[in-house]
């Protein structure tokens, strides 16, 4: 198992706990909410930091449980059930580390904010519009899997199939940070189902 104290250092958990105490101290002052244009941003930072620390604490508990499970496997022997349960602990532990690692990269000013997400068919007629709808399904499934909520802001349907353009408002933890690199052109080369000549 990976040493959780090393992970705490990597993910700067001690510094985050200290920052939480400082922010909570500031927020508890009566004057904090009076004429403070940064109050909402500070409160959002506090919520984000608490989420990071809670994720780390959950990871530590999961690591401890996995170590206990390993000891149990050693004591009673390897059965299909105990090995499968230990492998499940290790898998979940690994997934949590990956999630914490991604969050540690999302520390820029707007990364924790909601965002607008747009897809446009561009040139290519019906095929491009059909492809845009496929991309929309792919992205919305990805958003569902990552706990992001989205609502339709604007949609222009395609002439025969698909969509010409669509805009979503995406909310949830680190919506902008997770989606900010999804820019550019996505191309698909295929034999067109919309063209009799192929």
C-alpha positions, 0 to 999 in steps of 0.5 A: 500500500502507498504510504498515506503520509507521503500522499499527504505531503504530495497533496499538501494536506497539512497546508490545506488544513491550515488554510481552512482554519485561517479561512474559517477564522476570517469567516467567523468575524462579524465584519466578514460579510459586510462590504466584502466583494470577495466573500463569496469567492473566499467561501467557495475556496473554503468549500473546495479545500474542505472537499480536498481534505475530506477526499484525502481523509476518505483515502486514508480510511480506505487505505487502512481498511485495505491493509486490515483486509490484507492481514485478514487474507494472510491469517485465514488464507487466500480464498476467492472471496477474500482476494476479490474483496482485497482487490476491490479495496485496492482498485478503489484506493487507486481510483481515489489517488487518481482523482486526488491527483487530478484535483491537485492539478486544478488549482488555477483561478477559475478551475472550480467554476461552472462553465459553458460548453459548446459544440459546432458542426462547422463545414461538412453538412449533414455528416458534420451535424451527425458527428456533432450529435455523437460528440454531444452524447459522448461528452454528456456521458462523460459528464454523468460519469464524473458527477457534473450536471449540465443543462441545455442553453441553446441548440440548433438542430441539423437539417436532416440529422444531428445538430448544427450547434449546441451549448450546455451550462456545466456545473459541478466540482471543477467543471471548468478545470476538467473541461478547459482543455477540450478545445479544437477540432474533432474529425471523423472520416467515414463512408457517409450514410447520408450520401448514396454515392458513399 
